[in-house]
Amino acid sequence: MALGPNGRKILRIELIAAKYLAMTTPEVLTDLLVDIGKQRESITGAEIYNAVDTTEARALSADDRLDLRDLFALSGDIDISVGSKARTYLTAAFPNGTTTFTALQGLYTVSWTRIQELGIVEPTLHEIDVAMDRYVEP
């Protein structure tokens, strides 16, 4: 799918940034499509449940297991932004080095590119799109 007029305008404005002027067209394309990650604001109780290692959960105190069960039971999205109650609890219950900590870290971010960050929603970007728009006034 080719870039639409709005996506093309946004791309032209981005490509005049000094950062891109010194790059080759393939380098620009790579930079625009590299996964920069994006912090998620919420996840579901089911996602937490599936991330928790059973052996590590069983090793928690009885009170911590009840708190964990309460998290699983929450309906809808659970706020896991940095500093949230749920994230603080999960980090304390499953510190760095545990299997659960690693699994949860994978849930906290989603794949995100510079193109998405710019708001260009077209599913693909090709070298020809970059080449065509590099030297055109926005």
ZAMARGU-4260 file (C-alpha; in steps of 0.2 Angstrom, whole numbers, plus 5000, padded with zeros to 4 digits):
<rodrens>
0) 5000/5000/5000 | 5007/5017/4995 | 5008/5031/5007 | 4993/5042/5007 | 4994/5061/5005
5) 4994/5064/5024 | 5007/5051/5027 | 5018/5058/5013 | 5017/5076/5021 | 5022/5069/5038
10) 5036/5059/5030 | 5043/5075/5020 | 5043/5085/5036 | 5052/5072/5046 | 5065/5069/5032
15) 5071/5087/5033 | 5078/5084/5051 | 5097/5086/5052 | 5098/5068/5058 | 5092/5061/5041
20) 5101/5073/5029 | 5118/5064/5032 | 5110/5047/5030 | 5108/5037/5014 | 5090/5032/5009
25) 5092/5014/5015 | 5099/5020/5032 | 5084/5032/5034 | 5072/5018/5030 | 5080/5007/5043
30) 5079/5021/5056 | 5061/5024/5053 | 5056/5006/5054 | 5067/5000/5068 | 5057/4994/5084
35) 5059/5007/5097 | 5046/4999/5109 | 5032/5008/5118 | 5027/5007/5136 | 5010/4999/5138
40) 4998/5008/5150 | 4988/4992/5155 | 4987/4973/5153 | 4973/4961/5158 | 4973/4949/5173
45) 4974/4935/5161 | 4990/4941/5154 | 4997/4943/5171 | 4991/4925/5175 | 5000/4918/5160
50) 5016/4927/5164 | 5017/4921/5182 | 5028/4906/5185 | 5018/4893/5195 | 5033/4888/5206
55) 5037/4906/5210 | 5019/4910/5214 | 5018/4895/5226 | 5034/4901/5235 | 5025/4918/5239
60) 5018/4921/5257 | 4999/4917/5259 | 4995/4936/5259 | 5005/4939/5243 | 4996/4924/5235
65) 4979/4932/5240 | 4985/4949/5232 | 4991/4940/5217 | 4974/4931/5215 | 4965/4948/5217
70) 4975/4954/5202 | 4971/4940/5192 | 4952/4942/5196 | 4952/4961/5191 | 4940/4963/5176
75) 4945/4974/5161 | 4962/4982/5160 | 4974/4984/5174 | 4985/4999/5175 | 5003/4994/5174
80) 5011/5011/5171 | 5027/5015/5180 | 5023/5018/5198 | 5006/5010/5197 | 5000/5000/5212
85) 5000/4984/5202 | 5017/4986/5194 | 5025/4990/5211 | 5017/4975/5218 | 5022/4963/5204
90) 5040/4970/5205 | 5041/4967/5223 | 5033/4950/5223 | 5044/4944/5207 | 5060/4954/5208
95) 5073/4955/5194 | 5081/4938/5191 | 5065/4928/5192 | 5056/4920/5177 | 5040/4930/5181
100) 5050/4946/5181 | 5057/4943/5164 | 5039/4937/5157 | 5031/4953/5164 | 5045/4964/5156
105) 5040/4957/5139 | 5022/4962/5143 | 5026/4980/5148 | 5031/4986/5130 | 5024/4983/5113
110) 5033/4984/5096 | 5033/5002/5090 | 5042/5011/5076 | 5047/5029/5072 | 5034/5029/5058
115) 5020/5024/5070 | 5026/5037/5082 | 5024/5050/5068 | 5006/5044/5066 | 5009/5037/5049
120) 4996/5022/5049 | 5000/5015/5032 | 5006/4997/5035 | 5022/4998/5025 | 5035/5010/5020
125) 5047/5006/5005 | 5063/5014/5000 | 5055/5022/4985 | 5044/5032/4997 | 5059/5038/5007
130) 5068/5042/4991 | 5054/5051/4983 | 5051/5062/4998 | 5069/5066/5003 | 5071/5080/4992
135) 5054/5088/4990 | 5049/5103/5000 | 5036/5099/5014
</rodrens>
